[in-house]
Amino acid sequence: MNAVRRSALLSALILALAAAPTAAWADEMANEGGIGAVAALSTLLYGPVKLTYATLGLLVGGAAWGLSGGDQQVLSAVVNPALRGDYVVTPDHIRMERSLEFYGRDPQSRGVQQAAVVPPDASLESSDY
């Protein structure tokens, strides 16, 4: 009988020690899970609207490009805002740590610099250039 009690007591102690850290994290995990669920549900509503807007922007941009005689500036003025931007709502958007961009902007206007593509030195010595 003593061995059974000792085994049960040891099992209960191990379970209590294993559950102790999770009790402290329960509120944080529930909060993170809730934020993730809100982000996922928001994406289910926001995503199709953004995809529809992007598709219509691509169609209108193509028509504007054709009607303008192939002017690339007209195309990019219509297509860039429609195709760029966020398509998925993330937990950072829900926590308001990052802004949700429906209308996209050029990388230059966001302050993001695009790196120039420089060919390697060996290609400069090639007869192709």
DASULMO-V673804 format. One record per residue. N is the residue number from 1. PHI is phi in whole degrees, -180 to 180 (none if undefined). PSI is psi in degrees with one decimal (NA if undefined). OMEGA is omega in whole degrees, -180 to 180 (* if undefined). Layout:
n=N phi=PHI psi=PSI omega=OMEGA
n=N phi=PHI psi=PSI omega=OMEGA
//
This chain:
n=1 phi=none psi=-39.3 omega=179
n=2 phi=-60 psi=-39.5 omega=-179
n=3 phi=-66 psi=-37.6 omega=180
n=4 phi=-68 psi=-43.1 omega=178
n=5 phi=-64 psi=-43.2 omega=-180
n=6 phi=-63 psi=-41.3 omega=179
n=7 phi=-66 psi=-41.5 omega=179
n=8 phi=-66 psi=-41.4 omega=179
n=9 phi=-65 psi=-42.0 omega=178
n=10 phi=-65 psi=-41.1 omega=178
n=11 phi=-63 psi=-42.7 omega=179
n=12 phi=-65 psi=-38.9 omega=179
n=13 phi=-66 psi=-41.7 omega=179
n=14 phi=-65 psi=-43.4 omega=178
n=15 phi=-64 psi=-38.8 omega=179
n=16 phi=-66 psi=-41.5 omega=178
n=17 phi=-67 psi=-37.1 omega=179
n=18 phi=-70 psi=-32.9 omega=-178
n=19 phi=-86 psi=-16.6 omega=-177
n=20 phi=-60 psi=-48.5 omega=180
n=21 phi=-66 psi=-33.6 omega=-178
n=22 phi=-69 psi=-27.8 omega=178
n=23 phi=-66 psi=-36.8 omega=179
n=24 phi=-71 psi=-32.3 omega=-178
n=25 phi=-90 psi=-4.3 omega=-174
n=26 phi=-60 psi=-43.7 omega=-180
n=27 phi=-65 psi=-43.5 omega=-180
n=28 phi=-66 psi=-41.6 omega=-180
n=29 phi=-67 psi=-38.6 omega=178
n=30 phi=-66 psi=-39.5 omega=178
n=31 phi=-64 psi=-46.7 omega=179
n=32 phi=-64 psi=-38.9 omega=177
n=33 phi=-65 psi=-38.9 omega=178
n=34 phi=-66 psi=-41.0 omega=178
n=35 phi=-65 psi=-40.8 omega=177
n=36 phi=-64 psi=-39.3 omega=179
n=37 phi=-67 psi=-40.0 omega=178
n=38 phi=-65 psi=-39.9 omega=178
n=39 phi=-64 psi=-41.6 omega=-180
n=40 phi=-66 psi=-43.6 omega=178
n=41 phi=-67 psi=-36.9 omega=178
n=42 phi=-65 psi=-37.7 omega=178
n=43 phi=-65 psi=-35.4 omega=178
n=44 phi=-63 psi=-30.3 omega=177
n=45 phi=-89 psi=-43.6 omega=-174
n=46 phi=-76 psi=-39.5 omega=-175
n=47 phi=-57 psi=-51.6 omega=179
n=48 phi=-63 psi=-34.2 omega=178
n=49 phi=-66 psi=-44.3 omega=179
n=50 phi=-66 psi=-41.3 omega=178
n=51 phi=-64 psi=-39.3 omega=177
n=52 phi=-64 psi=-44.1 omega=178
n=53 phi=-62 psi=-42.3 omega=180
n=54 phi=-65 psi=-41.3 omega=179
n=55 phi=-65 psi=-45.9 omega=178
n=56 phi=-65 psi=-37.7 omega=177
n=57 phi=-64 psi=-37.5 omega=177
n=58 phi=-67 psi=-42.1 omega=179
n=59 phi=-67 psi=-45.2 omega=179
n=60 phi=-67 psi=-38.3 omega=178
n=61 phi=-64 psi=-39.9 omega=176
n=62 phi=-65 psi=-40.6 omega=178
n=63 phi=-67 psi=-42.0 omega=179
n=64 phi=-64 psi=-38.3 omega=178
n=65 phi=-63 psi=-44.7 omega=180
n=66 phi=-66 psi=-41.9 omega=-179
n=67 phi=-72 psi=-23.4 omega=180
n=68 phi=-89 psi=4.4 omega=179
n=69 phi=80 psi=26.9 omega=177
n=70 phi=87 psi=27.2 omega=180
n=71 phi=-77 psi=116.4 omega=-177
n=72 phi=-68 psi=-31.3 omega=-180
n=73 phi=-67 psi=-36.1 omega=177
n=74 phi=-66 psi=-42.8 omega=179
n=75 phi=-61 psi=-49.6 omega=-177
n=76 phi=-70 psi=-28.1 omega=178
n=77 phi=-66 psi=-29.6 omega=-180
n=78 phi=-93 psi=-42.4 omega=-172
n=79 phi=-78 psi=-38.9 omega=-177
n=80 phi=-57 psi=-50.3 omega=179
n=81 phi=-64 psi=-30.6 omega=-177
n=82 phi=-76 psi=-42.9 omega=-174
n=83 phi=-87 psi=-30.4 omega=179
n=84 phi=-81 psi=169.4 omega=-180
n=85 phi=111 psi=-175.6 omega=-177
n=86 phi=-92 psi=136.8 omega=177
n=87 phi=-106 psi=-15.5 omega=-176
n=88 phi=-128 psi=138.2 omega=175
n=89 phi=-88 psi=123.8 omega=-178
n=90 phi=-107 psi=165.6 omega=176
n=91 phi=-58 psi=-29.3 omega=176
n=92 phi=-63 psi=-35.3 omega=176
n=93 phi=-67 psi=-40.8 omega=-179
n=94 phi=-67 psi=-40.0 omega=178
n=95 phi=-76 psi=-4.3 omega=-179
n=96 phi=62 psi=32.5 omega=174
n=97 phi=-87 psi=-15.3 omega=-179
n=98 phi=-144 psi=140.8 omega=-179
n=99 phi=-83 psi=146.5 omega=179
n=100 phi=-90 psi=119.2 omega=-177
n=101 phi=-103 psi=108.4 omega=175
n=102 phi=-81 psi=-49.1 omega=176
n=103 phi=-91 psi=115.9 omega=-178
n=104 phi=-75 psi=156.6 omega=178
n=105 phi=-121 psi=160.2 omega=175
n=106 phi=-66 psi=149.8 omega=177
n=107 phi=-59 psi=-32.4 omega=-180
n=108 phi=-66 psi=-36.1 omega=-179
n=109 phi=-76 psi=-18.4 omega=176
n=110 phi=-85 psi=-7.4 omega=-177
n=111 phi=90 psi=5.1 omega=179
n=112 phi=-89 psi=124.2 omega=180
n=113 phi=-94 psi=130.5 omega=176
n=114 phi=-85 psi=134.3 omega=-180
n=115 phi=-75 psi=136.6 omega=178
n=116 phi=-75 psi=140.4 omega=180
n=117 phi=-87 psi=116.4 omega=-179
n=118 phi=-111 psi=125.8 omega=179
n=119 phi=-69 psi=152.9 omega=178
n=120 phi=-63 psi=158.8 omega=-178
n=121 phi=-58 psi=-36.1 omega=-177
n=122 phi=-64 psi=-33.4 omega=-179
n=123 phi=-74 psi=-22.7 omega=177
n=124 phi=-69 psi=-28.6 omega=180
n=125 phi=-86 psi=-2.5 omega=-178
n=126 phi=-73 psi=156.3 omega=179
n=127 phi=-79 psi=-6.2 omega=180
n=128 phi=-72 psi=-21.3 omega=-177
n=129 phi=-97 psi=NA omega=*
//
